């Protein structure tokens, strides 16, 4: 691992990305980057009618994540301050490919390439996935009103898309460490031992690099 630690947590809806990113931030005293979700004015409409509201929804997310990553780069990473984030911007393409038509996706992809050029890239990705049943249970537990409209079929397809995307990412970016955890086998929110397993694995990955942040000792 090279450079200031930039840790991102990824996986499908309901897997616990924000909870884990917060735990990492607290444990290592890293800055925390949380994606904007509830503020998206199109999201509720999107889950009611994906075809009609997909482009507006994806563009809102892309523009906001672009601004967030720019701020994180200048205010933290460029100052050697480590960051834990609850998303990687490549997720935009996963969702866009699932919901946009061919012509819309091509337009979107061109904008994505322009906006993400030169953006900071993580040196460790923690990838979480789980079965559809587990994802649905966790979505129900956290009780976001707009998520209750998500089709189980859409969620299942999205989970498959994530698995394919992270496998391709690993092949194309061997310089980025990807740590995989199965959400059916661990519950780091309710089980401290499961959280410790993830944090210990991440600690080992961080120690493999030159960087050794004093607050993680």
N, CA, C and O of each residue as an XYZ file, in Angstrom:
868
protein
N       0.840     -1.184      0.000
C       0.000      0.000      0.000
C       0.880      1.240      0.000
O       1.837      1.316      0.771
N       0.575      2.206     -0.845
C       1.348      3.429     -0.921
C       0.448      4.615     -0.626
O      -0.745      4.603     -0.932
N       1.046      5.651     -0.021
C       0.316      6.879      0.208
C      -0.526      6.854      1.468
O      -0.551      5.867      2.202
N      -1.213      7.961      1.702
C      -2.095      8.096      2.858
C      -3.251      7.113      2.750
O      -3.865      7.018      1.687
N      -3.569      6.381      3.810
C      -4.676      5.423      3.738
C      -5.992      6.080      3.342
O      -6.428      7.059      3.948
N      -6.600      5.526      2.330
C      -7.942      5.919      1.896
C      -8.716      4.608      1.783
O      -8.585      3.878      0.800
N      -9.519      4.323      2.798
C     -10.226      3.056      2.903
C     -11.676      3.250      2.482
O     -12.358      4.131      3.007
N     -12.152      2.448      1.553
C     -13.552      2.536      1.175
C     -14.251      1.207      1.462
O     -13.673      0.131      1.313
N     -15.501      1.319      1.872
C     -16.332      0.145      2.143
C     -17.392      0.082      1.048
O     -18.072      1.072      0.778
N     -17.528     -1.076      0.425
C     -18.490     -1.211     -0.666
C     -19.300     -2.498     -0.545
O     -18.921     -3.442      0.149
N     -20.430     -2.497     -1.249
C     -21.335     -3.637     -1.252
C     -22.746     -3.149     -1.531
O     -22.991     -1.943     -1.540
N     -23.671     -4.061     -1.757
C     -25.033     -3.686     -2.140
C     -25.805     -2.997     -1.020
O     -25.355     -2.945      0.125
N     -26.958     -2.477     -1.367
C     -27.819     -1.764     -0.426
C     -28.151     -2.659      0.769
O     -28.524     -3.820      0.599
N     -28.011     -2.108      1.980
C     -28.387     -2.832      3.186
C     -27.282     -3.646      3.825
O     -27.504     -4.258      4.870
N     -26.105     -3.674      3.238
C     -25.040     -4.542      3.727
C     -24.332     -3.976      4.963
O     -23.672     -4.718      5.691
N     -24.467     -2.664      5.203
C     -23.864     -2.057      6.386
C     -22.623     -1.235      6.128
O     -21.745     -1.146      6.986
N     -22.542     -0.634      4.954
C     -21.344      0.125      4.572
C     -21.068      1.294      5.524
O     -19.943      1.478      5.987
N     -22.105      2.074      5.806
C     -21.910      3.252      6.656
C     -21.543      2.859      8.075
O     -20.677      3.482      8.688
N     -22.191      1.833      8.599
C     -21.874      1.368      9.959
C     -20.419      0.941     10.065
O     -19.748      1.256     11.049
N     -19.926      0.224      9.056
C     -18.543     -0.236      9.102
C     -17.567      0.921      8.900
O     -16.539      0.987      9.574
N     -17.880      1.831      7.981
C     -17.004      2.986      7.764
C     -16.883      3.820      9.041
O     -15.800      4.306      9.367
N     -17.990      3.986      9.759
C     -17.951      4.710     11.032
C     -17.080      3.983     12.046
O     -16.295      4.610     12.758
N     -17.216      2.670     12.114
C     -16.421      1.886     13.063
C     -14.931      1.992     12.754
O     -14.111      2.111     13.665
N     -14.583      1.949     11.475
C     -13.186      2.092     11.061
C     -12.670      3.485     11.418
O     -11.566      3.637     11.942
N     -13.484      4.495     11.125
C     -13.108      5.868     11.437
C     -12.857      6.045     12.929
O     -11.878      6.676     13.327
N     -13.739      5.489     13.752
C     -13.590      5.615     15.208
C     -12.370      4.859     15.726
O     -11.647      5.349     16.593
N     -12.149      3.661     15.187
C     -11.061      2.814     15.680
C      -9.693      3.384     15.339
O      -8.800      3.421     16.185
N      -9.530      3.828     14.099
C      -8.229      4.312     13.642
C      -8.086      5.830     13.737
O      -7.012      6.374     13.481
N      -9.165      6.505     14.104
C      -9.191      7.973     14.134
C      -8.941      8.560     12.748
O      -8.193      9.524     12.588
N      -9.576      7.964     11.768
C      -9.533      8.468     10.403
C     -10.702      9.430     10.195
O     -11.720      9.341     10.881
N     -10.545     10.344      9.247
C     -11.675     11.174      8.841
C     -12.728     10.280      8.188
O     -12.388      9.248      7.610
N     -13.999     10.665      8.273
C     -15.102      9.859      7.747
C     -15.767     10.566      6.573
O     -16.132     11.738      6.662
N     -15.917      9.836      5.475
C     -16.656     10.331      4.308
C     -17.902      9.491      4.125
O     -17.818      8.288      3.876
N     -19.063     10.127      4.248
C     -20.345      9.435      4.069
C     -21.033      9.954      2.819
O     -21.105     11.162      2.590
N     -21.535      9.031      2.016
C     -22.227      9.456      0.809
C     -23.570     10.087      1.155
O     -24.186      9.766      2.171
N     -24.007     10.991      0.285
C     -25.309     11.628      0.431
C     -26.355     10.706     -0.173
O     -26.294     10.381     -1.359
N     -27.314     10.285      0.641
C     -28.372      9.387      0.169
C     -29.735     10.029      0.380
O     -30.466     10.287     -0.576
N     -30.065     10.282      1.627
C     -31.402     10.791      1.957
C     -31.696     12.128      1.285
O     -32.858     12.462      1.055
N     -30.647     12.899      0.967
C     -30.846     14.223      0.380
C     -31.190     14.177     -1.105
O     -31.559     15.198     -1.686
N     -31.071     13.002     -1.722
C     -31.365     12.900     -3.152
C     -32.876     13.033     -3.372
O     -33.633     12.157     -2.955
N     -33.330     14.116     -4.023
C     -34.768     14.350     -4.169
C     -35.457     13.387     -5.125
O     -36.686     13.320     -5.160
N     -34.673     12.641     -5.902
C     -35.250     11.742     -6.905
C     -35.359     10.301     -6.432
O     -35.969      9.474     -7.110
N     -34.775      9.987     -5.276
C     -34.604      8.590     -4.899
C     -35.924      7.866     -4.666
O     -36.102      6.736     -5.120
N     -36.850      8.509     -3.960
C     -38.146      7.876     -3.723
C     -38.877      7.603     -5.022
O     -39.471      6.538     -5.196
N     -38.835      8.567     -5.938
C     -39.481      8.399     -7.244
C     -38.781      7.307     -8.056
O     -39.416      6.566     -8.805
N     -37.448      7.226     -7.889
C     -36.667      6.229     -8.613
C     -37.142      4.819     -8.292
O     -37.340      4.013     -9.202
N     -37.330      4.510     -7.011
C     -37.733      3.162     -6.631
C     -39.190      2.868     -6.981
O     -39.602      1.708     -7.003
N     -39.974      3.917     -7.255
C     -41.348      3.721     -7.715
C     -41.399      3.497     -9.222
O     -42.223      2.734     -9.726
N     -40.488      4.187     -9.938
C     -40.457      4.085    -11.396
C     -39.015      4.260    -11.862
O     -38.591      5.367    -12.195
N     -38.270      3.166    -11.881
C     -36.838      3.219    -12.191
C     -36.579      3.774    -13.580
O     -35.674      4.588    -13.764
N     -37.351      3.349    -14.545
C     -37.112      3.762    -15.936
C     -37.238      5.267    -16.100
O     -36.446      5.881    -16.814
N     -38.224      5.864    -15.447
C     -38.485      7.297    -15.635
C     -37.491      8.184    -14.890
O     -37.133      9.255    -15.382
N     -37.037      7.750    -13.704
C     -36.254      8.639    -12.856
C     -34.794      8.226    -12.705
O     -34.083      8.796    -11.878
N     -34.334      7.256    -13.477
C     -32.979      6.739    -13.287
C     -31.892      7.770    -13.633
O     -30.932      7.924    -12.877
N     -32.029      8.466    -14.747
C     -30.961      9.384    -15.162
C     -30.795     10.525    -14.160
O     -29.674     10.874    -13.790
N     -31.922     11.109    -13.722
C     -31.848     12.201    -12.748
C     -31.213     11.726    -11.435
O     -30.395     12.420    -10.832
N     -31.613     10.532    -11.019
C     -31.096      9.990     -9.765
C     -29.597      9.750     -9.844
O     -28.855     10.133     -8.939
N     -29.151      9.117    -10.923
C     -27.725      8.797    -11.053
C     -26.877     10.047    -11.218
O     -25.764     10.103    -10.695
N     -27.374     11.048    -11.928
C     -26.615     12.285    -12.110
C     -26.477     13.041    -10.792
O     -25.434     13.638    -10.525
N     -27.524     13.018     -9.969
C     -27.433     13.667     -8.663
C     -26.335     13.015     -7.834
O     -25.501     13.704     -7.246
N     -26.337     11.691     -7.788
C     -25.323     10.987     -7.018
C     -23.922     11.266     -7.564
O     -22.994     11.508     -6.792
N     -23.766     11.234     -8.869
C     -22.451     11.431     -9.473
C     -21.897     12.821     -9.148
O     -20.736     12.954     -8.760
N     -22.713     13.835     -9.304
C     -22.250     15.206     -9.059
C     -21.904     15.424     -7.591
O     -20.920     16.094     -7.278
N     -22.698     14.867     -6.701
C     -22.420     15.032     -5.280
C     -21.181     14.261     -4.851
O     -20.401     14.750     -4.034
N     -20.993     13.068     -5.389
C     -19.801     12.296     -5.035
C     -18.546     12.940     -5.610
O     -17.485     12.905     -4.988
N     -18.667     13.520     -6.782
C     -17.547     14.260     -7.378
C     -17.117     15.404     -6.464
O     -15.926     15.596     -6.216
N     -18.096     16.161     -5.965
C     -17.796     17.283     -5.059
C     -17.205     16.765     -3.746
O     -16.237     17.333     -3.241
N     -17.770     15.704     -3.194
C     -17.265     15.152     -1.935
C     -15.812     14.687     -2.060
O     -14.985     14.981     -1.197
N     -15.509     13.961     -3.138
C     -14.157     13.436     -3.315
C     -13.149     14.557     -3.540
O     -12.008     14.476     -3.085
N     -13.574     15.601     -4.243
C     -12.699     16.756     -4.423
C     -12.366     17.410     -3.097
O     -11.217     17.773     -2.843
N     -13.384     17.558     -2.246
C     -13.174     18.157     -0.926
C     -12.286     17.280     -0.049
O     -11.396     17.774      0.642
N     -12.543     15.959     -0.086
C     -11.745     15.032      0.707
C     -10.276     15.076      0.280
O      -9.375     15.026      1.118
N     -10.051     15.168     -1.010
C      -8.687     15.196     -1.527
C      -7.937     16.430     -1.032
O      -6.806     16.330     -0.557
N      -8.576     17.594     -1.147
C      -7.883     18.824     -0.774
C      -7.792     19.037      0.723
O      -6.793     19.565      1.212
N      -8.822     18.635      1.463
C      -8.854     18.919      2.898
C      -8.195     17.831      3.748
O      -7.778     18.105      4.873
N      -8.094     16.616      3.237
C      -7.580     15.511      4.046
C      -6.406     14.784      3.389
O      -5.283     14.845      3.890
N      -6.656     14.098      2.272
C      -5.625     13.242      1.692
C      -4.368     14.018      1.310
O      -3.256     13.541      1.540
N      -4.526     15.191      0.739
C      -3.362     15.992      0.362
C      -2.600     16.520      1.577
O      -1.478     17.010      1.456
N      -3.225     16.413      2.745
C      -2.582     16.831      3.998
C      -2.156     15.623      4.828
O      -1.855     15.749      6.015
N      -2.134     14.470      4.201
C      -1.707     13.220      4.846
C      -2.621     12.842      6.011
O      -2.160     12.305      7.018
N      -3.920     13.126      5.871
C      -4.905     12.732      6.873
C      -5.699     11.553      6.309
O      -6.378     11.718      5.295
N      -5.639     10.370      6.925
C      -6.328      9.191      6.406
C      -7.848      9.366      6.411
O      -8.401     10.127      7.205
N      -8.504      8.639      5.505
C      -9.953      8.748      5.335
C     -10.572      7.357      5.218
O     -10.024      6.474      4.559
N     -11.723      7.176      5.869
C     -12.555      5.986      5.673
C     -13.863      6.446      5.041
O     -14.509      7.364      5.547
N     -14.252      5.816      3.944
C     -15.455      6.218      3.205
C     -16.423      5.053      3.093
O     -16.013      3.892      3.064
N     -17.716      5.372      3.029
C     -18.715      4.308      2.899
C     -19.129      4.071      1.450
O     -20.196      3.517      1.183
N     -18.272      4.496      0.513
C     -18.526      4.180     -0.893
C     -17.259      4.389     -1.714
O     -16.344      5.106     -1.308
N     -17.228      3.754     -2.860
C     -16.226      3.991     -3.906
C     -17.011      4.512     -5.109
O     -18.097      4.013     -5.402
N     -16.479      5.492     -5.793
C     -17.249      6.124     -6.865
C     -17.546      5.178     -8.022
O     -18.422      5.473     -8.835
N     -16.839      4.042     -8.121
C     -17.151      3.101     -9.197
C     -18.554      2.517     -9.051
O     -19.091      1.950    -10.002
N     -19.155      2.654     -7.857
C     -20.518      2.159     -7.669
C     -21.493      2.863     -8.608
O     -22.535      2.309     -8.960
N     -21.149      4.091     -9.012
C     -22.024      4.812     -9.928
C     -22.263      4.024    -11.210
O     -23.379      3.994    -11.728
N     -21.225      3.396    -11.713
C     -21.367      2.636    -12.953
C     -22.184      1.368    -12.745
O     -22.906      0.937    -13.644
N     -22.071      0.770    -11.559
C     -22.855     -0.435    -11.257
C     -24.346     -0.108    -11.315
O     -25.120     -0.821    -11.954
N     -24.739      0.969    -10.645
C     -26.149      1.359    -10.622
C     -26.606      1.862    -11.987
O     -27.718      1.561    -12.421
N     -25.750      2.626    -12.663
C     -26.135      3.189    -13.953
C     -26.344      2.088    -14.998
O     -27.292      2.148    -15.780
N     -25.470      1.096    -15.012
C     -25.622      0.002    -15.971
C     -26.898     -0.792    -15.725
O     -27.499     -1.324    -16.657
N     -27.303     -0.865    -14.460
C     -28.513     -1.607    -14.119
C     -29.773     -0.842    -14.510
O     -30.772     -1.459    -14.880
N     -29.747      0.503    -14.434
C     -30.991      1.265    -14.560
C     -31.118      2.125    -15.818
O     -32.233      2.490    -16.189
N     -30.019      2.456    -16.478
C     -30.104      3.349    -17.635
C     -30.194      2.573    -18.946
O     -29.679      1.461    -19.065
N     -30.853      3.179    -19.918
C     -30.903      2.597    -21.258
C     -29.540      2.744    -21.918
O     -28.676      3.459    -21.410
N     -29.345      2.074    -23.045
C     -28.053      2.111    -23.723
C     -27.585      3.509    -24.067
O     -26.440      3.863    -23.785
N     -28.457      4.321    -24.679
C     -28.093      5.681    -25.076
C     -27.833      6.561    -23.862
O     -26.883      7.344    -23.846
N     -28.685      6.430    -22.841
C     -28.495      7.229    -21.634
C     -27.213      6.841    -20.918
O     -26.505      7.697    -20.387
N     -26.917      5.544    -20.905
C     -25.710      5.097    -20.232
C     -24.458      5.631    -20.924
O     -23.497      6.007    -20.254
N     -24.458      5.668    -22.235
C     -23.300      6.190    -22.959
C     -23.061      7.660    -22.635
O     -21.918      8.083    -22.463
N     -24.141      8.440    -22.553
C     -24.008      9.850    -22.164
C     -23.467      9.952    -20.738
O     -22.564     10.736    -20.448
N     -24.045      9.138    -19.865
C     -23.649      9.150    -18.464
C     -22.177      8.758    -18.313
O     -21.435      9.381    -17.554
N     -21.768      7.726    -19.039
C     -20.399      7.234    -18.931
C     -19.387      8.297    -19.349
O     -18.325      8.410    -18.736
N     -19.698      9.070    -20.374
C     -18.803     10.149    -20.816
C     -18.639     11.196    -19.719
O     -17.534     11.676    -19.465
N     -19.747     11.543    -19.074
C     -19.695     12.521    -17.981
C     -18.910     11.941    -16.804
O     -18.110     12.636    -16.178
N     -19.147     10.665    -16.511
C     -18.439      9.992    -15.418
C     -16.927     10.034    -15.655
O     -16.170     10.343    -14.734
N     -16.482      9.732    -16.863
C     -15.049      9.727    -17.170
C     -14.428     11.102    -16.971
O     -13.320     11.220    -16.448
N     -15.146     12.140    -17.389
C     -14.638     13.509    -17.242
C     -14.518     13.886    -15.766
O     -13.501     14.429    -15.333
N     -15.570     13.591    -15.003
C     -15.601     14.014    -13.601
C     -14.639     13.218    -12.716
O     -14.103     13.759    -11.749
N     -14.420     11.962    -13.032
C     -13.578     11.136    -12.158
C     -12.100     11.163    -12.522
O     -11.280     10.591    -11.803
N     -11.752     11.802    -13.599
C     -10.345     11.893    -13.981
C      -9.574     12.662    -12.907
O      -9.921     13.795    -12.572
N      -8.551     12.049    -12.387
C      -7.734     12.703    -11.370
C      -8.299     12.638     -9.964
O      -7.705     13.182     -9.033
N      -9.442     11.978     -9.795
C     -10.026     11.858     -8.460
C      -9.196     10.891     -7.602
O      -8.578      9.974     -8.142
N      -9.173     11.082     -6.272
C      -8.405     10.169     -5.414
C      -8.963      8.751     -5.473
O     -10.176      8.543     -5.520
N      -8.057      7.790     -5.467
C      -8.442      6.377     -5.523
C      -8.065      5.700     -4.203
O      -7.012      5.996     -3.638
N      -8.907      4.803     -3.712
C      -8.597      4.119     -2.453
C      -7.426      3.156     -2.616
O      -7.172      2.647     -3.708
N      -6.718      2.916     -1.515
C      -5.687      1.885     -1.558
C      -6.137      0.595     -0.885
O      -5.461     -0.429     -0.986
N      -7.296      0.641     -0.188
C      -7.913     -0.568      0.342
C      -9.425     -0.473      0.168
O     -10.025      0.550      0.499
N     -10.038     -1.528     -0.347
C     -11.495     -1.619     -0.433
C     -11.951     -2.786      0.429
O     -11.464     -3.907      0.277
N     -12.877     -2.524      1.326
C     -13.510     -3.607      2.079
C     -14.840     -3.893      1.388
O     -15.738     -3.052      1.352
N     -14.936     -5.085      0.850
C     -16.125     -5.465      0.073
C     -16.992     -6.418      0.879
O     -16.546     -7.481      1.310
N     -18.238     -6.015      1.070
C     -19.215     -6.808      1.818
C     -20.316     -7.275      0.880
O     -20.771     -6.518      0.023
N     -20.742     -8.513      1.042
C     -21.913     -8.986      0.290
C     -22.634    -10.020      1.140
O     -22.095    -10.525      2.124
N     -23.860    -10.324      0.743
C     -24.669    -11.275      1.502
C     -25.802    -11.756      0.619
O     -26.022    -11.228     -0.471
N     -26.522    -12.767      1.100
C     -27.669    -13.291      0.357
C     -28.803    -12.269      0.357
O     -28.804    -11.324      1.147
N     -29.752    -12.471     -0.529
C     -30.905    -11.573     -0.632
C     -31.666    -11.515      0.688
O     -32.080    -10.436      1.112
N     -31.855    -12.641      1.332
C     -32.590    -12.672      2.603
C     -31.934    -11.783      3.652
O     -32.615    -11.041      4.360
N     -30.616    -11.859      3.749
C     -29.896    -11.041      4.723
C     -30.015     -9.564      4.394
O     -30.227     -8.742      5.285
N     -29.881     -9.225      3.128
C     -29.997     -7.822      2.720
C     -31.383     -7.264      3.021
O     -31.513     -6.148      3.523
N     -32.414     -8.041      2.713
C     -33.783     -7.593      2.967
C     -34.042     -7.394      4.460
O     -34.708     -6.435      4.854
N     -33.524     -8.286      5.282
C     -33.710     -8.166      6.732
C     -33.035     -6.908      7.261
O     -33.595     -6.214      8.110
N     -31.860     -6.616      6.776
C     -31.131     -5.446      7.265
C     -31.757     -4.147      6.767
O     -31.760     -3.143      7.479
N     -32.283     -4.166      5.554
C     -33.000     -2.991      5.049
C     -34.246     -2.731      5.889
O     -34.558     -1.587      6.221
N     -34.948     -3.799      6.226
C     -36.150     -3.659      7.061
C     -35.799     -3.133      8.448
O     -36.536     -2.324      9.011
N     -34.684     -3.585      8.997
C     -34.279     -3.172     10.340
C     -33.952     -1.687     10.412
O     -34.270     -1.033     11.405
N     -33.321     -1.145      9.373
C     -32.932      0.261      9.474
C     -34.069      1.211      9.101
O     -34.005      2.398      9.423
N     -35.101      0.715      8.432
C     -36.359      1.430      8.325
C     -36.394      2.687      7.475
O     -37.208      3.573      7.733
N     -35.538      2.791      6.472
C     -35.633      3.937      5.560
C     -36.882      3.785      4.698
O     -37.089      2.751      4.063
N     -37.697      4.811      4.684
C     -38.992      4.715      4.018
C     -38.843      4.423      2.527
O     -39.547      3.567      1.992
N     -37.925      5.132      1.846
C     -37.795      4.949      0.402
C     -37.252      3.567      0.049
O     -37.526      3.064     -1.041
N     -36.477      2.937      0.958
C     -35.922      1.618      0.670
C     -36.979      0.519      0.726
O     -36.770     -0.572      0.195
N     -38.105      0.801      1.364
C     -39.182     -0.183      1.416
C     -39.794     -0.420      0.035
O     -40.493     -1.410     -0.181
N     -39.526      0.493     -0.894
C     -40.060      0.388     -2.254
C     -39.147     -0.419     -3.178
O     -39.495     -0.678     -4.331
N     -37.983     -0.813     -2.671
C     -37.031     -1.532     -3.520
C     -37.574     -2.924     -3.843
O     -37.993     -3.660     -2.950
N     -37.560     -3.271     -5.113
C     -37.972     -4.600     -5.537
C     -36.909     -5.624     -5.130
O     -35.722     -5.393     -5.359
N     -37.311     -6.751     -4.531
C     -36.336     -7.798     -4.205
C     -35.557     -8.267     -5.434
O     -34.369     -8.576     -5.337
N     -36.220     -8.320     -6.582
C     -35.546     -8.728     -7.816
C     -34.451     -7.727     -8.179
O     -33.348     -8.117     -8.562
N     -34.760     -6.435     -8.057
C     -33.761     -5.395     -8.340
C     -32.573     -5.547     -7.391
O     -31.421     -5.457     -7.815
N     -32.852     -5.775     -6.117
C     -31.793     -5.911     -5.125
C     -30.935     -7.142     -5.396
O     -29.714     -7.100     -5.244
N     -31.569     -8.225     -5.792
C     -30.828     -9.454     -6.099
C     -29.933     -9.251     -7.317
O     -28.780     -9.682     -7.319
N     -30.452     -8.604     -8.344
C     -29.647     -8.338     -9.543
C     -28.489     -7.396     -9.218
O     -27.378     -7.555     -9.726
N     -28.772     -6.412     -8.360
C     -27.739     -5.464     -7.957
C     -26.608     -6.166     -7.218
O     -25.437     -5.842     -7.420
N     -26.947     -7.112     -6.375
C     -25.944     -7.869     -5.633
C     -25.044     -8.658     -6.589
O     -23.831     -8.728     -6.394
N     -25.645     -9.244     -7.612
C     -24.877     -9.966     -8.635
C     -23.971     -9.004     -9.387
O     -22.812     -9.316     -9.664
N     -24.504     -7.834     -9.716
C     -23.712     -6.813    -10.420
C     -22.493     -6.408     -9.596
O     -21.395     -6.248    -10.129
N     -22.699     -6.246     -8.300
C     -21.592     -5.881     -7.416
C     -20.508     -6.957     -7.431
O     -19.318     -6.655     -7.518
N     -20.936     -8.204     -7.346
C     -19.979     -9.307     -7.327
C     -19.159     -9.337     -8.619
O     -17.944     -9.529     -8.585
N     -19.823     -9.147     -9.742
C     -19.117     -9.118    -11.026
C     -18.166     -7.927    -11.111
O     -17.035     -8.053    -11.580
N     -18.644     -6.761    -10.648
C     -17.845     -5.537    -10.747
C     -16.591     -5.599     -9.885
O     -15.519     -5.170    -10.313
N     -16.720     -6.132     -8.668
C     -15.556     -6.181     -7.786
C     -14.540     -7.207     -8.285
O     -13.337     -7.025     -8.099
N     -15.008     -8.278     -8.915
C     -14.102     -9.276     -9.478
C     -13.294     -8.669    -10.628
O     -12.086     -8.882    -10.731
N     -13.975     -7.913    -11.485
C     -13.287     -7.229    -12.583
C     -12.318     -6.182    -12.036
O     -11.195     -6.047    -12.522
N     -12.769     -5.444    -11.019
C     -11.932     -4.407    -10.417
C     -10.628     -5.003     -9.881
O      -9.557     -4.427    -10.073
N     -10.717     -6.142     -9.218
C      -9.516     -6.783     -8.659
C      -8.508     -7.121     -9.751
O      -7.302     -6.967     -9.561
N      -9.003     -7.579    -10.886
C      -8.118     -7.949    -11.998
C      -7.482     -6.718    -12.630
O      -6.312     -6.745    -13.012
N      -8.260     -5.629    -12.741
C      -7.786     -4.428    -13.418
C      -6.962     -3.522    -12.503
O      -6.206     -2.676    -12.980
N      -7.111     -3.700    -11.184
C      -6.403     -2.821    -10.231
C      -5.703     -3.666     -9.157
O      -6.082     -3.620     -7.986
N      -4.696     -4.427     -9.552
C      -4.004     -5.287     -8.573
C      -3.296     -4.499     -7.483
O      -2.934     -5.060     -6.449
N      -3.094     -3.201     -7.703
C      -2.419     -2.374     -6.701
C      -3.332     -2.019     -5.527
O      -2.856     -1.550     -4.493
N      -4.635     -2.237     -5.679
C      -5.599     -1.921     -4.621
C      -5.960     -3.202     -3.869
O      -6.408     -4.177     -4.472
N      -5.763     -3.193     -2.558
C      -6.131     -4.359     -1.755
C      -7.648     -4.438     -1.618
O      -8.296     -3.443     -1.292
N      -8.211     -5.606     -1.864
C      -9.647     -5.836     -1.682
C      -9.817     -6.896     -0.602
O      -9.361     -8.029     -0.751
N     -10.478     -6.516      0.484
C     -10.746     -7.428      1.593
C     -12.216     -7.812      1.539
O     -13.084     -6.948      1.659
N     -12.506     -9.094      1.361
C     -13.884     -9.572      1.197
C     -14.418    -10.177      2.496
O     -13.715    -10.912      3.191
N     -15.675     -9.853      2.809
C     -16.339    -10.432      3.975
C     -17.772    -10.797      3.605
O     -18.459    -10.049      2.908
N     -18.210    -11.959      4.082
C     -19.542    -12.481      3.792
C     -20.506    -12.081      4.907
O     -20.353    -12.509      6.051
N     -21.499    -11.259      4.568
C     -22.457    -10.771      5.545
C     -23.395    -11.828      6.078
O     -24.067    -11.601      7.085
N     -23.460    -12.985      5.428
C     -24.254    -14.093      5.965
C     -23.539    -14.774      7.130
O     -24.170    -15.401      7.981
N     -22.228    -14.642      7.152
C     -21.425    -15.336      8.160
C     -21.015    -14.437      9.318
O     -20.715    -14.931     10.405
N     -20.998    -13.139      9.104
C     -20.615    -12.220     10.179
C     -21.620    -11.091     10.287
O     -22.254    -10.716      9.300
N     -21.765    -10.551     11.489
C     -22.613     -9.394     11.736
C     -21.836     -8.453     12.644
O     -21.913     -8.544     13.869
N     -21.088     -7.548     12.024
C     -20.182     -6.683     12.787
C     -20.918     -5.613     13.582
O     -20.316     -4.963     14.437
N     -22.212     -5.417     13.316
C     -22.991     -4.455     14.089
C     -23.381     -5.042     15.442
O     -23.311     -4.360     16.465
N     -23.791     -6.307     15.444
C     -24.261     -6.947     16.682
C     -23.187     -7.750     17.401
O     -23.298     -8.013     18.599
N     -22.147     -8.140     16.669
C     -21.135     -9.037     17.241
C     -19.770     -8.346     17.250
O     -19.188     -8.099     16.194
N     -19.265     -8.037     18.438
C     -17.984     -7.344     18.556
C     -16.821     -8.173     18.011
O     -15.854     -7.621     17.486
N     -16.916     -9.495     18.137
C     -15.845    -10.349     17.612
C     -15.769    -10.259     16.083
O     -14.684    -10.285     15.504
N     -16.936    -10.151     15.441
C     -16.944    -10.011     13.977
C     -16.333     -8.677     13.557
O     -15.589     -8.606     12.579
N     -16.653     -7.629     14.299
C     -16.056     -6.325     14.002
C     -14.547     -6.367     14.217
O     -13.782     -5.820     13.424
N     -14.130     -7.021     15.294
C     -12.695     -7.135     15.572
C     -11.977     -7.880     14.451
O     -10.855     -7.528     14.089
N     -12.619     -8.901     13.903
C     -12.030     -9.639     12.794
C     -11.746     -8.717     11.611
O     -10.671     -8.764     11.014
N     -12.720     -7.886     11.285
C     -12.542     -6.960     10.159
C     -11.450     -5.937     10.468
O     -10.581     -5.683      9.634
N     -11.492     -5.357     11.653
C     -10.506     -4.339     12.019
C      -9.104     -4.927     12.083
O      -8.145     -4.276     11.669
N      -8.970     -6.138     12.593
C      -7.653     -6.787     12.649
C      -7.125     -7.080     11.248
O      -5.937     -6.915     10.972
N      -8.027     -7.518     10.366
C      -7.615     -7.785      8.980
C      -7.161     -6.497      8.300
O      -6.168     -6.483      7.573
N      -7.898     -5.420      8.544
C      -7.522     -4.127      7.971
C      -6.200     -3.639      8.553
O      -5.365     -3.096      7.830
N      -6.008     -3.828      9.847
C      -4.748     -3.439     10.480
C      -3.564     -4.149      9.831
O      -2.532     -3.534      9.561
N      -3.722     -5.434      9.587
C      -2.664     -6.204      8.924
C      -2.374     -5.644      7.537
O      -1.214     -5.534      7.138
N      -3.428     -5.290      6.800
C      -3.248     -4.730      5.459
C      -2.523     -3.392      5.520
O      -1.645     -3.119      4.702
N      -2.889     -2.557      6.492
C      -2.240     -1.254      6.628
C      -0.762     -1.412      6.975
O       0.078     -0.651      6.495
N      -0.449     -2.399      7.809
C       0.939     -2.604      8.227
C       1.814     -3.151      7.107
O       3.040     -3.067      7.178
N       1.199     -3.703      6.088
C       1.975     -4.194      4.952
C       2.579     -3.042      4.167
O       3.581     -3.205      3.471
N       1.946     -1.855      4.292
C       2.453     -0.680      3.608
C       3.496      0.032      4.441
O       3.763     -0.340      5.584
N       4.076      1.050      3.859
C       5.082      1.841      4.561
C       4.423      2.673      5.638
O       5.014      2.963      6.678
N       3.178      3.054      5.366
C       2.490      3.971      6.261
C       2.145      3.303      7.593
O       1.704      2.154      7.628
N       2.352      4.041      8.687
C       1.987      3.537     10.012
C       1.468      4.707     10.835
O       2.247      5.441     11.444
N       0.160      4.876     10.852
C      -0.449      6.024     11.506
C      -0.425      5.847     13.018
O      -0.842      4.808     13.530
N       0.061      6.856     13.734
C       0.272      6.713     15.173
C      -1.017      6.450     15.929
O      -0.994      5.784     16.965
N      -2.160      6.965     15.430
C      -3.400      6.807     16.168
C      -3.981      5.403     16.039
O      -4.937      5.064     16.737
N      -3.409      4.576     15.148
C      -3.921      3.219     14.987
C      -3.207      2.239     15.904
O      -3.539      1.054     15.925
N      -2.223      2.724     16.667
C      -1.464      1.849     17.541
C      -2.283      1.487     18.786
O      -1.803      0.750     19.647
